[in-house]
Amino acid sequence: MNNAFVNLLVRWFVLALGVVLSTKIVPGISYDTGTTLAVVVLVLSFFNAVLKPLLLLFTLPFIVLSLGIGIWIINAILFYFVGRLVDGFHVAGFGSALLGALIVSMTNLLMNRLLVPPRPPGPPPVKRDDVIDI
């Protein structure tokens, strides 16, 4: 069942798990209710879909020079902004946002490794076209 809607729900669940773990581990991050958590997940996923590609494009030289650490900083900035925008979700400061973004990123990495089936070993299958190249 590789439905796009199911994939979206799984991504939201993994993001919610990362936010919950960051609230449990980082002392400066908290949320009030489950509804607040749902709003945080929606706003954070919206920011990741719309703002993050623009920020990555504009800060590409910094990201290359920092060997990718700039992506972590962009994630922390988005996490911090969500803390300022959503009532009931509290991020104490940028240091807390850095740690929270790191935990959310690690959770996404681990859960994607666990949920995505491994590729079969060997070369990818050759796609044969019926077109004759001259």
Secondary structure as UniProt FT lines:
FT   HELIX           4..25
FT   TURN            27..28
FT   STRAND          29..31
FT   HELIX           34..58
FT   HELIX           60..65
FT   TURN            66..68
FT   HELIX           69..85
FT   TURN            87..88
FT   STRAND          89..91
FT   HELIX           94..115
//
